[in-house]
């Protein structure tokens, strides 16, 4: 279960599938991973999310045993695996470039882990057939990987993982090489397999949308440490830092200084006094803070509109771009900064021309206080 | 894929006629001595002349029936086969260690293992001669086999290192994560993927050992001489016209092996594009 340095796990009684106990990794003078504590619960779909170089691949390699930690211990199923080689950890892994054996048929590829385990020929035949059925490719057993499309190859590498029921399946940006449409299809496919088979999955990606779609929980990495961990809902609606807010979803960020007590959430900004009803334990009275509001929570109103929103600022429309289902309006505030407003496309939507004076408004509960540092 | 496109781009424009002519002249100049041998090999047994007065197969008949020639040919084949197999085993393991391993002094060790490549043949031959004489095996077939093994190993290493760098290490990692030991992965995954490179390296090693003259000359003794050594002796004592037939056959063997290696390298390293 949880994670992170400061969070107290709720109901953390069951044994974690994987536990990185205060693990860190140094490459010479470079710190790839600062001491971090991370638990993967049995049966959950956990995503390690972060930009490149944030330490997420290091976490994966440490669990897989491809590299050894500089400090700390790696536990898998309650067993100390810190010094156990990859072949003895009982894991499965799906790679971005599939890593199928090019000289073997699809059947032999999927049979590989079974042959390693000296399963009988009849049993191999049955289980490979089942695994290929699971990934909906029952008819390609005789072909070579190179004869299949990228999406099909990735399904085969997933089948190769499922066939021997590993304790946990590690996935290293498995959809990174596929085009957008196929990627979305495979996301649903992976989600279906996870729900059907109740396997524990650890998924590494830099794609926030992928993480939000698929995960039970997300652990966001930044600069070799855990930035924030929680459900997709928590990370999206309750980011604790500016980095989290910016990495997941679009965000409008304003800067200001807290007036009075922090819990009142009154912030003096260059565009006026704004109010947030969300406290943040990491900001103190009178401190400089960032304010974040999602574009979909900002209303676009005409300047004379009477409204009941706690926050409202005057702005000038700079541009309007339609993305099909949604429309984004970019508006310049009086201090020169730009805010984005996202609305659903509706025929009766009130349109504003470029240069039009507008009022941007949002609720106090939709604005978050974030520490300035 | 990008590579193929680059090669196409490079070879796409036709060279100027002057460059082409110069290239062909150079090519013919290099090839001429080998080409002249071929008509001569069909001459008769009395003397080496060009062009031959009559065309016969007498020289080939002489080569295939004279025990001096057949014996030394079999000797050369035996030595080349053993040196090739030993060189493949040593060169491939060394290449695997250098390319896949991560240990201190890796670069230095690689350079050391490749160093025989840069030492002149005479120096190697003399070193072997003194060393094997001290061991008391100088002049035996074994000593030539050992010498030739060391001679071909660096070449095998170079070919196998290049081939290994083309094998995606993640495929091997995948095998190990699925529970296979490193040795199992090497046998069932790495080696099969190196098949073409192994055949190419083996063919090259065989040809190099079979053609090698200086080390064999230093190390072989009475009754253990290889074909090139016998040819050299025959030139020193009496210039036998049979030599032109043997040379033609050796040229043919080299040509066949080069074509085979070219065909193999055209297909090797083709991995599914991602």
Interface residues (C-beta under 8 A of the other chain):
Chain A: X64 X65 X66 X85 X86 X87 X88 X89 X90 X91 X92 X93 X95 X97 X98 X99 X100 X101 X102 X103 X104 X112 X113 X116 X117 X145 X146 X150 X153 X157 X160 X164 X170 X177
Chain B: X168 X170 X171 X173 X174 X175 X176 X177 X178 X179 X180 X181 X182 X184 X188 X189 X192 X193 X195 X270 X271 X272 X274
